[in-house]
Amino acid sequence: MDLTFTAEEAAFRQEVRAFITSNVPRDVHETLLAGRHVSKDGLVRWTRILNEKGWSVPHWPVEHGGTGWDPIRQYIFQDEMQRAPAPQMLPFGHSMVGPVIYTFGSEAQKARFLPRIANLDDWWCQGFSEPGAGSDLAGLSTRAIREGDHYVVNGQKTWTTLGQYADWIFCLVRTDPAAPKKQMGISFLLIDMTTPGITVRPIRTIEGGHEVNEVFFTDVKVPVENLVGEENKGWDYAKFLLGNERTGIAGVGATRERIRRLKEIARAEPSGAGVVWDDPRFREKVAAVEIELKALEMTQLRVVSAEARRGHGKPDPASSILKIKGTELQQAATELLMEAIGPFALPYEAEDREGRNEPPVGPDYAAPIAPNYFNYRKVSIYGGSNEIQKNIIAKAILGL
């Protein structure tokens, strides 16, 4: 297989790189270079810059605001976004519910929601996982009972990322508890987060951050018009959504940028009579990750090339391979960053220092490294745990 980019594709990469370099807000770019999280305002500003260019939802169909780029150009665009680095689009609208709506939703839903997703006028969050249904997602128990022109929803979702900012949540709910298979009784609802009966409770993670939440539904009335597709067919839409999510989780460009940052720190951080980068064993560890990252990149290009030949965007079960190896390498890179800063990883600093009067411990670049390390323990779990992905590979690819 020839994985060489054509002259036209190389020119397209230069066009994308020039636009990103010239248009990413300086404060947003510097925040990312320092390994810190971009604020909601920063992400909204960047999304609207891209939307004005017509690039905020490049993978969507042209009739819904997409670019018409083939899968290879979409890959190049995403790679350059991660390399810059520039903020990634909010995935819950951009990559998850948006494609579900334009593929399975009504014309009214498409007209109402898709333009607002593209411009980040609506902030979406995901209501899938529950306290008793994580990787076994089909075991969910949140109920939706139809009463006239509404569903009444009761239950709880958890690990709802950035739900504290959300205007809308897309939820899997059980509409037929008597279905012969638990996957057959699930529906896909779009729920306005301002609806009475919804409570969002923060979950403080180990590094002190507030990224995830619990969401409680108590007699929440949801118009029937907010049902996506058919009742009790939500499991099919969820599988479609998760296939798209897992391809993007690989994060080759983001890991490449993290390794660049790692080398920069290792060449500056004192160790013994020299610096961390002088240690040949440390350089071996970095090289091993880089080699695996290159192999992952080649695998991702093969998946993209196969998708381009198929001529449609149906999720490839090979996305599970990308998810497993991509998240493993993301974790490996954060571990090496911890090793590079050594003892400064212990008194790690939360990014929000409001109300503190003591000086920061260690160099500025050390502050976000430990919180990022702890935060990235999750990547092998969300989007379907890596153990579940191995079962998918065994069944869908190996035929076991």
Salt bridges, closest charged atoms under 4 A:
ASP27 OD2 - ARG45 NH2 2.81
ASP41 OD2 - ARG45 NE 2.97
ASP70 OD2 - ARG73 NH1 3.46
ASP79 OD2 - ARG13 NH1 3.06
ASP79 OD1 - ARG256 NH1 3.05
GLU80 OE2 - ARG13 NH1 2.66
GLU80 OE1 - ARG17 NE 2.78
GLU80 OE1 - ARG83 NE 2.99
GLU107 OE2 - LYS110 NZ 3.06
ASP121 OD1 - ARG48 NH2 3.15
ASP122 OD2 - ARG116 NE 2.88
GLU130 OE2 - LYS157 NZ 2.85
ASP136 OD2 - LYS182 NZ 3.19
ASP149 OD1 - HIS150 ND1 2.61
GLU211 OE1 - LYS378 NZ 2.50
GLU214 OE1 - ARG201 NH1 3.87
GLU257 OE2 - ARG260 NH2 2.81
GLU264 OE2 - ARG260 NH1 3.42
GLU264 OE1 - ARG261 NH1 2.70
GLU284 OE1 - ARG281 NH1 3.11
GLU290 OE2 - LYS263 NZ 2.82
GLU292 OE1 - LYS325 NZ 2.72
GLU297 OE2 - ARG256 NH2 3.32
GLU297 OE1 - LYS294 NZ 3.04
ASP316 OD2 - ARG310 NH1 3.59
GLU328 OE1 - LYS325 NZ 3.25
GLU335 OE2 - ARG377 NH1 3.14
GLU339 OE2 - LYS285 NZ 3.06
GLU349 OE1 - ARG353 NH1 2.51
GLU349 OE1 - ARG356 NH1 3.13
GLU351 OE2 - HIS37 NE2 3.91
